[in-house]
């Protein structure tokens, strides 16, 4: 970094599995690390790269997410394969 005043920093944050996202948080889908069949099925349900989703419920059983105006229940094995990122990587100083 130079000595210039920097008002905005951008961090490259690695994607994390959807299963690690706390209830109430909204995230953006980066990719699905699964076979073609599961990836296609999730795409049919509206889970495609770039889509924003919110974790509505997660307590032991399936995770409930809100995406594209619908609610989907996804098992832990599936949510482990869905990689997401925070909506905003920018930190203002």
HELIX and SHEET records of a PDB file:
HELIX    1   1 UNK A   18  UNK A   20  5                                   3    
HELIX    2   2 UNK A   36  UNK A   44  1                                   9    
HELIX    3   3 UNK A   76  UNK A   79  1                                   4    
SHEET    1   A 2 UNK A   8  UNK A  10  0                                        
SHEET    2   A 2 UNK A  90  UNK A  92 -1                                        
SHEET    1   B 6 UNK A  16  UNK A  17  0                                        
SHEET    2   B 6 UNK A  82  UNK A  86 -1                                        
SHEET    3   B 6 UNK A  26  UNK A  32 -1                                        
SHEET    4   B 6 UNK A  52  UNK A  57 -1                                        
SHEET    5   B 6 UNK A  63  UNK A  67 -1                                        
SHEET    6   B 6 UNK A  70  UNK A  74 -1                                        
END                                                                             
